[in-house]
Amino acid sequence: MDNSFEKNYNFEGHLEPGKCDEIAAGLEHFITYQLPLYNVDYSLHLQDPLAQFLSGKREFLNKSLEEIAALIREREQIRDINIYQIDKDICKTRTQIFNLPWRRYEINFDIGKIHQTLQKQVVALNREKRLEEIACWRDVTRLKSDLRESLKEQAQEKRKQSLLSGKTE
């Protein structure tokens, strides 16, 4: 059995010169990467508090960016579903208009009223369609504004991190 810990000791039980750093580096590696207890990242505990704070803020900003992008996609999907439903309603209403007995249109006053009511429904559905497009545009514009702000914050955090670590971008 090869025990590297015993090899680093001389006969009196003292560490050989230069071996202390090797053992400390090995211990740090063991603590950081080989203790998967409860899926905790132990490397964070070895960082200074400012680095922990900045990395936490970076993670929060990344999650915020992902969430905003998901909200934009979700809002556009909702718009598409609503527009599809409105288009289906327009098609049904137009089909009803085309199925009216046209030869009796001039003779029967009730058919004229039905035709007029159905035409108003088509106009109202087209208005609803435009309002949905505008509401989606408004919502997505707000979300994109939030996205730009989060991207600015993320860029600032990257600059802070690079200043603290001594790196230049």
N, C-alpha and C positions, 0 to 999 in steps of 0.2 A: 504494500500500500504506500503510495507516494503522498506524503504529507508535506506540502510546501511550507506550512507554518513552522514545522520543526526544523526544516532546512535553513531557515533564516535566523535561527538562534545559534550562538556559539556554545561552547561547553559550560560557561558560567551562567547561562540562561539570559544573556543580554542580546539585544538585536545587533546584527552586524551593521556597520555604517552604510547608509544609503538605502537600507531595506525598509525603513520606516515609511518613507514616501510611497514605495510600491505597495505596501500593505494597506496604507490609507486609501490609495487610489483603488485598489481591489475591493476594499470594504465599501467605498462610495459607490462603485459600480454594482456591487451586490445589493446594496440598499436601494439603489435607483432602479435597477432593471430586473432583479431576480426575486423580488418579493411581491408577487401579484396578489397580495391580500386585499380582498374586497374591491378589486379593480381600481385602486387608488394610485394616482400618479405621484410617487414619492419624490420625483425630481423637483416638484414645486416647493417641497419643504426645504430643499437645499438652496433655494434662491433667496435673495434678499426681499424684504417686504414690498419695496417699490416695484421690483420686477414682477412679483406675484400680482400686485394691483394692476399693473399695465397689461399683463397677460390676461387677467380676468376681464378687464375692460375690452381688450381686443376680441375675446371670445363673445362677449355680450354684443359688440358691434357686428361681428360676423353673423350671429344668430338674428340680429335685427335686420340686417340686409337680406338674409334668406327669407325671413318672415314677410318683409315688405314685398319682395319679388313674388312670393307665393300669393299674397293678397291681390297684387295686380293681376296675376294670371287667373285667380278665382273670380275677380270682378268681371274680367273680360269673358270668362266662361258663362257667368250668370247673364251678362248682356246677350251673349249668343243664344242662350236657351230662351230668354224672354223674346228676343227678336224672332226666333223660330216659331214660338207659340203665336205671336202676333201675326206673322205671315200665314200660318195655318188658318187663323181666324179670318184673315182677309180673303184667303182662297175659298173658305166655306161660304162667306157672305157673298162673294162674287158669283159662286156657283148657284146660290139661291136666286141672285138677280137674273142670271142667265136662264134659269129654269122657270121664270115667270111666263105666263102665257101672253106673249106680245100682241097677238091679234086682238085680244080683249082689252088691251091697255087703254085705248081711247074710250072704249065703251064703259068699262067697269072702273069706277072711281076708286074703289078699295084697292085694286091692284096698283094703281098709281101711287096711293099712299104707302103701300108696302114697298114699292120700288124706291120711293123717296127715303123711307126709313132705312132701308138697306144701304143706300148710297151714303147716308149720314153715318151709318156704322163704319163703312169703309174709311170715310174721312177721319172719324174719331180714332180708328185703329192706326191709321197712318200718323196721326198726331201723337198717339201713345208711343209709336215706334221712334219718332223723332225725339220725344222726351226721354226715352230710355237711352238713346245714343248720347244725348246731352248729359244725362245723369252719370253714365259710365265715364264719359270724357272728364267730367268734373271730379269724380272719385279717383280716377287713375292719375289725373294731374296732381291732386293732393298727395297721393301715394308716391308719385315720382319726385315731388318736392321733398318729402320725407326721406326718400332714397338718396337724393343728392346731399341732404344734410348729413345723413349717416355716412356717406362716402367721404365727405369732408372731414368728419370726425375721425374716420378710420385713417385717412391720410395724415391727420395731425398726430394721431397715436403712433403711427409708423415713424414719423419724424422724431417724436419724443423718444421712442425706443432706440432709434439709431443714434440720437445724440447721447443718450445714457450709455449705450454700449460702445460709443466711440467710432462708429461706422458712419460713413457718408454715403448718401444715395446718389 
